[in-house]
Amino acid sequence: MSSSACLNNILMRRRHCASKYYSVFLNFGGKDTRHNFVRPLHKALCLEGINAFKDDINLNKGNWIRKELFGAIEACRIAIVVLSKNYATSTWCLDELARIMKYENNHNNRTIFPVFYDVCPSDVRHLRGSFAQAFNQHEVNHRIDPKKVKIWKRALRGAAEISGFELLNHVYKG
């Protein structure tokens, strides 16, 4: 295959991946995983022809962020939730996860794949370590509704109860 034909093939797949309709929603904390894990994962999914929503690529300028994120979550049949050390510091990540878990509980046709990226599932489930620290901060922040903090905790515990993939020190522990 010529290089131009190869490039055209990639561009066609890229257009397909950039479609308005997504099969997979990627939920992740950008600080820990955006460049070293989520970017290659998104690229691999797109190259396989799987439409995956990634916020920095698929959010349309001028649209309401929350509305667009939640719309993508509702439309996707699969959510890949990448739980990392700083994940719980992001209220955006936690809001997305709460929405993902809400739809998982209400619509059993959704599949959630948790990825425990340099964190132990039990630390997520029991809110220990960096997760405990993040929630201590959320609980003392008077701008955050305590009911919302409870919803976030329930969502994290629920996600940690799902059999997922452990990547400790960037090595898969199957």
C-alpha positions, -999 to +999 in steps of 0.1 A: +000+000+000+014+034-009+020+060+018-007+082+005-032+053+005-021+045+041-026+081+052-060+083+035-070+051+054-060+066+087-078+099+079-110+080+070-108+061+103-101+094+121-132+110+106-151+079+117-137+083+152-146+120+153-182+112+147-209+127+168-219+093+180-197+074+204-194+038+216-170+045+244-167+073+269-132+078+285-134+090+321-100+099+335-080+123+356-059+143+331-031+151+354-021+115+359-031+097+327-040+120+298-007+118+279+009+086+290-021+062+290-054+078+277-040+093+246-025+060+233-057+042+244-079+067+225-057+064+194-058+026+195-096+026+198-100+050+169-076+030+148-098+000+154-128+020+142-143+024+177-157+059+183-143+070+217-152+103+234-122+121+249-129+155+263-099+175+248-107+162+213-145+158+212-159+188+231-172+213+206-162+249+212-190+271+222-211+243+237-219+239+274-192+214+287-214+196+313-243+192+289-220+178+262-201+155+286-233+141+301-248+137+266-218+116+255-220+095+287-257+088+281-251+079+244-222+055+251-227+018+257-192+015+272-174+036+298-137+031+305-130+047+339-093+052+345-088+055+383-055+071+393-039+087+423-052+122+416-085+111+401-107+120+431-092+155+433-112+164+401-148+173+407-154+169+369-142+133+370-164+125+400-194+142+384-188+121+352-184+089+373-216+096+392-234+100+359-218+068+345-228+048+376-263+063+376-268+051+340-252+017+348-276+012+376-307+023+356-298+008+322-282-026+323-271-024+287-240-003+296-207-019+304-181-003+326-144-012+325-125+002+354-087+006+350-068+009+382-038+029+371-011+028+398-038+024+425-051-006+443-088-014+438-092-018+476-078+018+481-105+031+458-132+009+473-124+019+509-113+054+500-078+051+514-046+069+505-049+096+479-087+090+477-091+097+514-070+129+511-091+141+482-124+135+500-111+152+531-105+183+509-140+180+493-156+177+527-141+209+541-148+228+509-179+247+518-188+253+481-194+216+476-228+202+487-222+173+512-249+153+494-228+155+462-198+142+482-218+112+493-229+105+457-193+107+445-182+082+473-210+058+463-200+060+427-163+054+434-171+024+456-195+011+430-168+014+402-143-004+424-167-033+429-166-040+392-139-064+380-114-043+361-078-040+350-049-033+374-020-014+360+006-011+387+039+005+377+025+005+342+023-034+342-010-052+337-018-074+367-044-098+352 
